[in-house]
Every structure is written in structure tokens, then in C-alpha cells.
Amino acid sequence: VGVPPSISESFVAAQKQRHFSPGGIYMLGDSTMRYQYERLCKSVSNATLGLSTVNSLEVRTCSGMIRGYQTQAAFAGTHECGWQRPDCLHTMHLGAGFAPAFVYFTGGLHLLHLEPARGWAGRIDKWLRAEALMTDFLDRAALLRPRPALVFMTMHSICDKKYTGPWAKVLTEIAEGPAAYGNRHCAGFPDFGNLSSVCSRAALSRAGVVDLNERLLSALGQWHRTRPVAQAGGGAG
């Protein structure tokens, strides 16, 4: 997964545009966000690092100067937080020790499956309720004071051809017949019943990522149209 080399420059440019000094950023998501947090902190001069545990999640912070701007950043957990865990915003707020000028977030890759090689159990509900969870996350973020800018990074794509072994076998099975694949592997989940019709849509594949990204962007657009009091930005992963 690539990490943008210009993340520190982008952060400074955003600070200048919004006239925030000092500025702080909450970074929420999986490893694709964690790598960016780590890259940002390496760009901070004389960084002060912090670590606390809140609600069973580690909250990491770094602070210092980037090109003359006082900078603070925080990241929670390892891959748990993001739009799919709206409660992480409260955890971040308690553990970071500062209010954010920006909330930069992603998530969703860990909700996808490759049954039976990579199970779907334990993640089905959040995949089904993705739009509602995104809306809840945005609502909670917009309540932070002072109100931060919200920046969403879509999920990184998947290169299906790089899969080998059992994972590659699953994608071949889906390609040969998504309906048959769904009937074989998603027809009898406890509490959810027959999910065969959406089984292949939730696969950890390029098509699965595109499908979920489109759902999330649609939810974000709907939220922005109906809640104009908050500012929202967008980014592509």
C-alpha cells in the first residue's frame, strides 16, 4: 500500500487555507490510514509522542512542528476505527487531549470477505448497515467543537490477479457464477438468514471495494445535502 509522500505538505497547505494554528488531526481507519499517521509523525520536528488506552483501544499521538506550524495528530487502535465505529470519535477525543481541526477517516476493507477462505461472520451487520454507520459517524464528527473539516478517503483498490492459493480460488468461483457461489457459501448465516444475493458484492475484491465505496460516497453525499451546517471534503484512496 502506498503512502502519499506529500502528506505533510498537504496538511500544512490545508492549515494555511483554513488559518488554523495550532492545528490537530484525528486519523481514523485501518492500516492504510495508520501508515499515513506514521509518515506524518516522521515529518514532525522534535516530535513528542504519546500513548494512552481508552475503551480498550490504544490512542497514539504525536506533536511538534512542520514547516513552522504547530501540528498534532492522533490515531486509535490498529484497524478497528473508522466510519464503521462511530464510537471511536469519543475514544479519540478522550485519548488525544486536543480538539481536531480535521477529521481524516476511511474504513471498510475489513468488512469484506472471501468465504470460506476468509470468513464473513462478525462483520456482516456492519457491511449491511454501512450507510447508516457512515451517517452516524458524520453526525458525531460534526458535533465536535470547534467544528472540524471532515475528509473521507475511499478504500484502496484490490488487485485480484495478485491473489494466490485459497483466496484466488474463491475469486475464480465467483467469476464462474456469483449466484451459485452465494448459494454455496452465504445461504445460512445465523441471525441474517440467506445472504446469497449479496454474497459476491461483499467480496474482498476490486468489485467488492468499488461497490462499498460507491455506497459510502452516496451516503456522504446524502448527508452533506441534508446537513449543510458541516463542512465535508473528499479524497480518493
ChimeraX commands (.cxc) that place a marker at each C-alpha (Angstrom):
marker #1 position 0.00,0.00,0.00 radius 0.5
marker #1 position 1.48,3.32,-0.99 radius 0.5
marker #1 position 1.64,6.27,1.40 radius 0.5
marker #1 position 1.45,9.71,-0.20 radius 0.5
marker #1 position 4.91,11.31,0.20 radius 0.5
marker #1 position 3.33,14.74,0.34 radius 0.5
marker #1 position 1.03,14.18,3.31 radius 0.5
marker #1 position 2.90,16.67,5.48 radius 0.5
marker #1 position 2.81,19.27,2.69 radius 0.5
marker #1 position -0.91,18.64,2.19 radius 0.5
marker #1 position -1.56,19.10,5.89 radius 0.5
marker #1 position 0.36,22.38,6.00 radius 0.5
marker #1 position -1.48,23.64,2.90 radius 0.5
marker #1 position -4.82,22.78,4.49 radius 0.5
marker #1 position -3.83,24.61,7.66 radius 0.5
marker #1 position -2.92,27.72,5.66 radius 0.5
marker #1 position -6.20,27.61,3.78 radius 0.5
marker #1 position -8.27,27.30,6.96 radius 0.5
marker #1 position -5.98,29.55,9.02 radius 0.5
marker #1 position -5.59,27.01,11.81 radius 0.5
marker #1 position -2.56,27.35,14.04 radius 0.5
marker #1 position -2.11,25.24,16.05 radius 0.5
marker #1 position -3.85,22.52,14.10 radius 0.5
marker #1 position -4.79,18.99,15.01 radius 0.5
marker #1 position -5.94,16.00,13.04 radius 0.5
marker #1 position -7.78,12.84,14.05 radius 0.5
marker #1 position -6.86,9.99,11.71 radius 0.5
marker #1 position -9.28,7.07,11.84 radius 0.5
marker #1 position -9.15,3.88,9.80 radius 0.5
marker #1 position -7.23,0.70,9.12 radius 0.5
marker #1 position -3.56,0.15,8.25 radius 0.5
marker #1 position -3.91,2.31,5.12 radius 0.5
marker #1 position -4.55,5.23,7.48 radius 0.5
marker #1 position -2.10,4.09,10.15 radius 0.5
marker #1 position 0.76,4.20,7.64 radius 0.5
marker #1 position -0.14,7.79,6.81 radius 0.5
marker #1 position -0.22,8.70,10.51 radius 0.5
marker #1 position 3.24,7.20,10.95 radius 0.5
marker #1 position 4.53,9.03,7.88 radius 0.5
marker #1 position 3.11,12.32,9.13 radius 0.5
marker #1 position 4.70,11.88,12.56 radius 0.5
marker #1 position 8.09,11.19,10.95 radius 0.5
marker #1 position 7.79,14.59,9.27 radius 0.5
marker #1 position 7.34,16.38,12.61 radius 0.5
marker #1 position 10.40,18.12,14.01 radius 0.5
marker #1 position 11.29,17.22,17.62 radius 0.5
marker #1 position 8.16,15.12,17.88 radius 0.5
marker #1 position 6.56,14.45,21.24 radius 0.5
marker #1 position 4.88,11.03,21.23 radius 0.5
marker #1 position 2.01,9.95,23.45 radius 0.5
marker #1 position 0.18,6.69,24.16 radius 0.5
marker #1 position -2.94,6.08,26.20 radius 0.5
marker #1 position -5.55,3.34,26.42 radius 0.5
marker #1 position -9.21,4.33,26.25 radius 0.5
marker #1 position -12.10,1.89,25.95 radius 0.5
marker #1 position -9.62,-0.93,25.32 radius 0.5
marker #1 position -8.11,0.91,22.33 radius 0.5
marker #1 position -4.64,2.41,22.18 radius 0.5
marker #1 position -4.65,6.08,21.19 radius 0.5
marker #1 position -1.34,7.26,19.78 radius 0.5
marker #1 position -0.45,10.93,19.42 radius 0.5
marker #1 position 2.42,12.98,18.09 radius 0.5
marker #1 position 3.01,16.72,18.21 radius 0.5
marker #1 position 5.66,19.13,17.03 radius 0.5
marker #1 position 6.42,21.48,14.17 radius 0.5
marker #1 position 6.02,21.01,10.41 radius 0.5
marker #1 position 7.34,23.94,8.37 radius 0.5
marker #1 position 6.67,26.39,11.15 radius 0.5
marker #1 position 3.19,25.11,12.02 radius 0.5
marker #1 position 2.42,23.50,15.35 radius 0.5
marker #1 position 0.98,20.09,14.49 radius 0.5
marker #1 position -0.89,17.47,16.50 radius 0.5
marker #1 position -2.09,14.13,15.19 radius 0.5
marker #1 position -3.81,11.12,16.73 radius 0.5
marker #1 position -4.62,7.57,15.63 radius 0.5
marker #1 position -6.63,4.96,17.55 radius 0.5
marker #1 position -6.41,1.16,17.52 radius 0.5
marker #1 position -4.81,-0.84,14.70 radius 0.5
marker #1 position -7.62,-1.23,12.15 radius 0.5
marker #1 position -10.84,-1.09,14.17 radius 0.5
marker #1 position -11.71,2.58,13.92 radius 0.5
marker #1 position -13.19,4.48,11.02 radius 0.5
marker #1 position -16.71,5.27,9.84 radius 0.5
marker #1 position -17.82,1.75,10.85 radius 0.5
marker #1 position -17.06,2.59,14.51 radius 0.5
marker #1 position -18.68,5.97,15.24 radius 0.5
marker #1 position -17.88,5.49,18.93 radius 0.5
marker #1 position -14.17,5.78,18.11 radius 0.5
marker #1 position -14.59,9.54,17.81 radius 0.5
marker #1 position -15.36,9.75,21.54 radius 0.5
marker #1 position -12.46,7.40,22.30 radius 0.5
marker #1 position -10.15,9.57,20.22 radius 0.5
marker #1 position -11.38,12.73,21.92 radius 0.5
marker #1 position -10.68,11.28,25.36 radius 0.5
marker #1 position -7.28,9.89,24.47 radius 0.5
marker #1 position -5.85,12.59,22.20 radius 0.5
marker #1 position -6.07,15.52,24.59 radius 0.5
marker #1 position -6.85,18.03,21.84 radius 0.5
marker #1 position -9.76,19.04,19.62 radius 0.5
marker #1 position -9.23,18.42,15.90 radius 0.5
marker #1 position -9.18,20.94,13.08 radius 0.5
marker #1 position -9.54,17.96,10.72 radius 0.5
marker #1 position -11.10,14.51,10.94 radius 0.5
marker #1 position -9.50,12.34,8.27 radius 0.5
marker #1 position -11.10,8.91,8.01 radius 0.5
marker #1 position -11.55,5.75,6.00 radius 0.5
marker #1 position -12.59,2.14,6.61 radius 0.5
marker #1 position -14.41,-0.82,5.15 radius 0.5
marker #1 position -11.76,-3.23,3.89 radius 0.5
marker #1 position -12.07,-5.39,6.99 radius 0.5
marker #1 position -15.81,-5.79,6.42 radius 0.5
marker #1 position -15.25,-7.72,3.19 radius 0.5
marker #1 position -14.88,-11.49,2.95 radius 0.5
marker #1 position -13.77,-14.40,0.79 radius 0.5
marker #1 position -15.93,-17.21,2.13 radius 0.5
marker #1 position -14.87,-19.82,3.02 radius 0.5
marker #1 position -11.17,-18.81,2.89 radius 0.5
marker #1 position -11.76,-15.53,4.74 radius 0.5
marker #1 position -14.89,-15.65,6.84 radius 0.5
marker #1 position -17.62,-13.04,6.89 radius 0.5
marker #1 position -19.03,-13.81,10.34 radius 0.5
marker #1 position -18.72,-10.93,12.78 radius 0.5
marker #1 position -18.67,-8.30,10.04 radius 0.5
marker #1 position -21.92,-8.92,8.19 radius 0.5
marker #1 position -24.02,-6.48,10.18 radius 0.5
marker #1 position -21.70,-3.54,9.60 radius 0.5
marker #1 position -21.50,-4.24,5.87 radius 0.5
marker #1 position -25.29,-4.36,5.65 radius 0.5
marker #1 position -25.64,-1.12,7.65 radius 0.5
marker #1 position -22.75,0.76,6.03 radius 0.5
marker #1 position -24.82,3.80,5.04 radius 0.5
marker #1 position -26.34,4.18,8.50 radius 0.5
marker #1 position -22.96,3.84,10.19 radius 0.5
marker #1 position -21.40,6.41,7.86 radius 0.5
marker #1 position -24.22,8.84,8.62 radius 0.5
marker #1 position -23.86,8.29,12.37 radius 0.5
marker #1 position -20.10,8.87,12.15 radius 0.5
marker #1 position -20.55,12.11,10.22 radius 0.5
marker #1 position -23.23,13.35,12.63 radius 0.5
marker #1 position -20.96,12.76,15.61 radius 0.5
marker #1 position -17.96,14.34,13.91 radius 0.5
marker #1 position -19.99,17.44,13.06 radius 0.5
marker #1 position -20.81,17.88,16.76 radius 0.5
marker #1 position -17.15,18.30,17.73 radius 0.5
marker #1 position -16.23,21.84,18.75 radius 0.5
marker #1 position -14.71,23.77,17.23 radius 0.5
marker #1 position -16.29,22.14,14.18 radius 0.5
marker #1 position -13.60,20.28,12.21 radius 0.5
marker #1 position -13.26,19.81,8.47 radius 0.5
marker #1 position -14.21,16.25,7.50 radius 0.5
marker #1 position -12.05,14.45,4.94 radius 0.5
marker #1 position -13.04,11.00,3.69 radius 0.5
marker #1 position -10.56,8.67,1.99 radius 0.5
marker #1 position -12.16,5.92,-0.06 radius 0.5
marker #1 position -10.82,2.41,0.35 radius 0.5
marker #1 position -7.73,1.36,-1.55 radius 0.5
marker #1 position -8.37,-0.84,-4.55 radius 0.5
marker #1 position -7.62,-4.56,-4.76 radius 0.5
marker #1 position -5.54,-6.22,-7.49 radius 0.5
marker #1 position -7.39,-9.51,-7.90 radius 0.5
marker #1 position -4.62,-11.03,-10.03 radius 0.5
marker #1 position -2.20,-10.88,-7.10 radius 0.5
marker #1 position -4.22,-13.37,-5.07 radius 0.5
marker #1 position -2.89,-16.92,-4.77 radius 0.5
marker #1 position -4.00,-20.14,-3.12 radius 0.5
marker #1 position -7.43,-20.32,-1.44 radius 0.5
marker #1 position -8.17,-16.62,-1.98 radius 0.5
marker #1 position -7.57,-16.88,-5.72 radius 0.5
marker #1 position -9.76,-19.99,-5.81 radius 0.5
marker #1 position -12.64,-18.05,-4.27 radius 0.5
marker #1 position -12.43,-15.30,-6.89 radius 0.5
marker #1 position -12.42,-17.92,-9.63 radius 0.5
marker #1 position -15.53,-19.45,-8.09 radius 0.5
marker #1 position -17.25,-16.06,-8.00 radius 0.5
marker #1 position -16.31,-15.35,-11.63 radius 0.5
marker #1 position -17.72,-18.69,-12.75 radius 0.5
marker #1 position -21.09,-17.96,-11.16 radius 0.5
marker #1 position -21.79,-15.38,-8.43 radius 0.5
marker #1 position -25.28,-16.72,-7.75 radius 0.5
marker #1 position -24.05,-20.29,-7.33 radius 0.5
marker #1 position -21.19,-19.06,-5.14 radius 0.5
marker #1 position -23.62,-17.17,-2.93 radius 0.5
marker #1 position -25.91,-20.18,-2.58 radius 0.5
marker #1 position -22.99,-22.37,-1.54 radius 0.5
marker #1 position -21.39,-20.05,0.99 radius 0.5
marker #1 position -23.83,-17.36,2.18 radius 0.5
marker #1 position -27.19,-19.08,2.40 radius 0.5
marker #1 position -27.35,-19.82,6.09 radius 0.5
marker #1 position -25.74,-17.28,8.43 radius 0.5
marker #1 position -27.27,-17.26,11.94 radius 0.5
marker #1 position -29.19,-14.04,12.63 radius 0.5
marker #1 position -29.09,-12.96,8.99 radius 0.5
marker #1 position -30.60,-15.82,7.03 radius 0.5
marker #1 position -29.97,-16.15,3.34 radius 0.5
marker #1 position -27.43,-13.63,2.07 radius 0.5
marker #1 position -26.67,-15.42,-1.18 radius 0.5
marker #1 position -27.90,-12.49,-3.28 radius 0.5
marker #1 position -25.30,-10.08,-1.81 radius 0.5
marker #1 position -22.51,-12.56,-1.10 radius 0.5
marker #1 position -20.31,-11.73,-4.08 radius 0.5
marker #1 position -20.92,-7.99,-3.68 radius 0.5
marker #1 position -19.19,-8.11,-0.30 radius 0.5
marker #1 position -16.12,-9.99,-1.53 radius 0.5
marker #1 position -12.63,-8.69,-0.76 radius 0.5
marker #1 position -12.00,-7.95,-4.43 radius 0.5
marker #1 position -11.81,-4.92,-6.68 radius 0.5
marker #1 position -15.52,-5.23,-7.43 radius 0.5
marker #1 position -16.33,-5.51,-3.73 radius 0.5
marker #1 position -14.28,-2.42,-2.90 radius 0.5
marker #1 position -15.85,-0.39,-5.74 radius 0.5
marker #1 position -19.34,-1.41,-4.62 radius 0.5
marker #1 position -18.80,-0.41,-0.99 radius 0.5
marker #1 position -17.01,2.82,-1.93 radius 0.5
marker #1 position -19.98,3.81,-4.09 radius 0.5
marker #1 position -22.39,3.12,-1.22 radius 0.5
marker #1 position -20.30,5.21,1.17 radius 0.5
marker #1 position -19.91,8.12,-1.23 radius 0.5
marker #1 position -23.66,8.08,-1.84 radius 0.5
marker #1 position -24.31,8.18,1.91 radius 0.5
marker #1 position -21.80,11.01,2.35 radius 0.5
marker #1 position -23.43,12.99,-0.46 radius 0.5
marker #1 position -26.88,12.50,1.02 radius 0.5
marker #1 position -25.63,13.58,4.44 radius 0.5
marker #1 position -23.96,16.68,3.03 radius 0.5
marker #1 position -27.13,17.70,1.17 radius 0.5
marker #1 position -29.36,17.32,4.20 radius 0.5
marker #1 position -26.95,18.68,6.85 radius 0.5
marker #1 position -25.39,21.79,5.30 radius 0.5
marker #1 position -24.08,23.12,8.61 radius 0.5
marker #1 position -20.98,20.91,8.44 radius 0.5
marker #1 position -18.08,21.09,6.03 radius 0.5
marker #1 position -17.05,17.92,4.23 radius 0.5
marker #1 position -14.15,17.11,1.98 radius 0.5
marker #1 position -13.48,14.07,-0.14 radius 0.5
marker #1 position -10.48,12.10,-1.23 radius 0.5
marker #1 position -9.79,9.02,-3.26 radius 0.5
marker #1 position -7.86,6.07,-1.99 radius 0.5
marker link #1:1,2 radius 0.2
marker link #1:2,3 radius 0.2
marker link #1:3,4 radius 0.2
marker link #1:4,5 radius 0.2
marker link #1:5,6 radius 0.2
marker link #1:6,7 radius 0.2
marker link #1:7,8 radius 0.2
marker link #1:8,9 radius 0.2
marker link #1:9,10 radius 0.2
marker link #1:10,11 radius 0.2
marker link #1:11,12 radius 0.2
marker link #1:12,13 radius 0.2
marker link #1:13,14 radius 0.2
marker link #1:14,15 radius 0.2
marker link #1:15,16 radius 0.2
marker link #1:16,17 radius 0.2
marker link #1:17,18 radius 0.2
marker link #1:18,19 radius 0.2
marker link #1:19,20 radius 0.2
marker link #1:20,21 radius 0.2
marker link #1:21,22 radius 0.2
marker link #1:22,23 radius 0.2
marker link #1:23,24 radius 0.2
marker link #1:24,25 radius 0.2
marker link #1:25,26 radius 0.2
marker link #1:26,27 radius 0.2
marker link #1:27,28 radius 0.2
marker link #1:28,29 radius 0.2
marker link #1:29,30 radius 0.2
marker link #1:30,31 radius 0.2
marker link #1:31,32 radius 0.2
marker link #1:32,33 radius 0.2
marker link #1:33,34 radius 0.2
marker link #1:34,35 radius 0.2
marker link #1:35,36 radius 0.2
marker link #1:36,37 radius 0.2
marker link #1:37,38 radius 0.2
marker link #1:38,39 radius 0.2
marker link #1:39,40 radius 0.2
marker link #1:40,41 radius 0.2
marker link #1:41,42 radius 0.2
marker link #1:42,43 radius 0.2
marker link #1:43,44 radius 0.2
marker link #1:44,45 radius 0.2
marker link #1:45,46 radius 0.2
marker link #1:46,47 radius 0.2
marker link #1:47,48 radius 0.2
marker link #1:48,49 radius 0.2
marker link #1:49,50 radius 0.2
marker link #1:50,51 radius 0.2
marker link #1:51,52 radius 0.2
marker link #1:52,53 radius 0.2
marker link #1:53,54 radius 0.2
marker link #1:54,55 radius 0.2
marker link #1:55,56 radius 0.2
marker link #1:56,57 radius 0.2
marker link #1:57,58 radius 0.2
marker link #1:58,59 radius 0.2
marker link #1:59,60 radius 0.2
marker link #1:60,61 radius 0.2
marker link #1:61,62 radius 0.2
marker link #1:62,63 radius 0.2
marker link #1:63,64 radius 0.2
marker link #1:64,65 radius 0.2
marker link #1:65,66 radius 0.2
marker link #1:66,67 radius 0.2
marker link #1:67,68 radius 0.2
marker link #1:68,69 radius 0.2
marker link #1:69,70 radius 0.2
marker link #1:70,71 radius 0.2
marker link #1:71,72 radius 0.2
marker link #1:72,73 radius 0.2
marker link #1:73,74 radius 0.2
marker link #1:74,75 radius 0.2
marker link #1:75,76 radius 0.2
marker link #1:76,77 radius 0.2
marker link #1:77,78 radius 0.2
marker link #1:78,79 radius 0.2
marker link #1:79,80 radius 0.2
marker link #1:80,81 radius 0.2
marker link #1:81,82 radius 0.2
marker link #1:82,83 radius 0.2
marker link #1:83,84 radius 0.2
marker link #1:84,85 radius 0.2
marker link #1:85,86 radius 0.2
marker link #1:86,87 radius 0.2
marker link #1:87,88 radius 0.2
marker link #1:88,89 radius 0.2
marker link #1:89,90 radius 0.2
marker link #1:90,91 radius 0.2
marker link #1:91,92 radius 0.2
marker link #1:92,93 radius 0.2
marker link #1:93,94 radius 0.2
marker link #1:94,95 radius 0.2
marker link #1:95,96 radius 0.2
marker link #1:96,97 radius 0.2
marker link #1:97,98 radius 0.2
marker link #1:98,99 radius 0.2
marker link #1:99,100 radius 0.2
marker link #1:100,101 radius 0.2
marker link #1:101,102 radius 0.2
marker link #1:102,103 radius 0.2
marker link #1:103,104 radius 0.2
marker link #1:104,105 radius 0.2
marker link #1:105,106 radius 0.2
marker link #1:106,107 radius 0.2
marker link #1:107,108 radius 0.2
marker link #1:108,109 radius 0.2
marker link #1:109,110 radius 0.2
marker link #1:110,111 radius 0.2
marker link #1:111,112 radius 0.2
marker link #1:112,113 radius 0.2
marker link #1:113,114 radius 0.2
marker link #1:114,115 radius 0.2
marker link #1:115,116 radius 0.2
marker link #1:116,117 radius 0.2
marker link #1:117,118 radius 0.2
marker link #1:118,119 radius 0.2
marker link #1:119,120 radius 0.2
marker link #1:120,121 radius 0.2
marker link #1:121,122 radius 0.2
marker link #1:122,123 radius 0.2
marker link #1:123,124 radius 0.2
marker link #1:124,125 radius 0.2
marker link #1:125,126 radius 0.2
marker link #1:126,127 radius 0.2
marker link #1:127,128 radius 0.2
marker link #1:128,129 radius 0.2
marker link #1:129,130 radius 0.2
marker link #1:130,131 radius 0.2
marker link #1:131,132 radius 0.2
marker link #1:132,133 radius 0.2
marker link #1:133,134 radius 0.2
marker link #1:134,135 radius 0.2
marker link #1:135,136 radius 0.2
marker link #1:136,137 radius 0.2
marker link #1:137,138 radius 0.2
marker link #1:138,139 radius 0.2
marker link #1:139,140 radius 0.2
marker link #1:140,141 radius 0.2
marker link #1:141,142 radius 0.2
marker link #1:142,143 radius 0.2
marker link #1:143,144 radius 0.2
marker link #1:144,145 radius 0.2
marker link #1:145,146 radius 0.2
marker link #1:146,147 radius 0.2
marker link #1:147,148 radius 0.2
marker link #1:148,149 radius 0.2
marker link #1:149,150 radius 0.2
marker link #1:150,151 radius 0.2
marker link #1:151,152 radius 0.2
marker link #1:152,153 radius 0.2
marker link #1:153,154 radius 0.2
marker link #1:154,155 radius 0.2
marker link #1:155,156 radius 0.2
marker link #1:156,157 radius 0.2
marker link #1:157,158 radius 0.2
marker link #1:158,159 radius 0.2
marker link #1:159,160 radius 0.2
marker link #1:160,161 radius 0.2
marker link #1:161,162 radius 0.2
marker link #1:162,163 radius 0.2
marker link #1:163,164 radius 0.2
marker link #1:164,165 radius 0.2
marker link #1:165,166 radius 0.2
marker link #1:166,167 radius 0.2
marker link #1:167,168 radius 0.2
marker link #1:168,169 radius 0.2
marker link #1:169,170 radius 0.2
marker link #1:170,171 radius 0.2
marker link #1:171,172 radius 0.2
marker link #1:172,173 radius 0.2
marker link #1:173,174 radius 0.2
marker link #1:174,175 radius 0.2
marker link #1:175,176 radius 0.2
marker link #1:176,177 radius 0.2
marker link #1:177,178 radius 0.2
marker link #1:178,179 radius 0.2
marker link #1:179,180 radius 0.2
marker link #1:180,181 radius 0.2
marker link #1:181,182 radius 0.2
marker link #1:182,183 radius 0.2
marker link #1:183,184 radius 0.2
marker link #1:184,185 radius 0.2
marker link #1:185,186 radius 0.2
marker link #1:186,187 radius 0.2
marker link #1:187,188 radius 0.2
marker link #1:188,189 radius 0.2
marker link #1:189,190 radius 0.2
marker link #1:190,191 radius 0.2
marker link #1:191,192 radius 0.2
marker link #1:192,193 radius 0.2
marker link #1:193,194 radius 0.2
marker link #1:194,195 radius 0.2
marker link #1:195,196 radius 0.2
marker link #1:196,197 radius 0.2
marker link #1:197,198 radius 0.2
marker link #1:198,199 radius 0.2
marker link #1:199,200 radius 0.2
marker link #1:200,201 radius 0.2
marker link #1:201,202 radius 0.2
marker link #1:202,203 radius 0.2
marker link #1:203,204 radius 0.2
marker link #1:204,205 radius 0.2
marker link #1:205,206 radius 0.2
marker link #1:206,207 radius 0.2
marker link #1:207,208 radius 0.2
marker link #1:208,209 radius 0.2
marker link #1:209,210 radius 0.2
marker link #1:210,211 radius 0.2
marker link #1:211,212 radius 0.2
marker link #1:212,213 radius 0.2
marker link #1:213,214 radius 0.2
marker link #1:214,215 radius 0.2
marker link #1:215,216 radius 0.2
marker link #1:216,217 radius 0.2
marker link #1:217,218 radius 0.2
marker link #1:218,219 radius 0.2
marker link #1:219,220 radius 0.2
marker link #1:220,221 radius 0.2
marker link #1:221,222 radius 0.2
marker link #1:222,223 radius 0.2
marker link #1:223,224 radius 0.2
marker link #1:224,225 radius 0.2
marker link #1:225,226 radius 0.2
marker link #1:226,227 radius 0.2
marker link #1:227,228 radius 0.2
marker link #1:228,229 radius 0.2
marker link #1:229,230 radius 0.2
marker link #1:230,231 radius 0.2
marker link #1:231,232 radius 0.2
marker link #1:232,233 radius 0.2
marker link #1:233,234 radius 0.2
marker link #1:234,235 radius 0.2
marker link #1:235,236 radius 0.2
marker link #1:236,237 radius 0.2
view
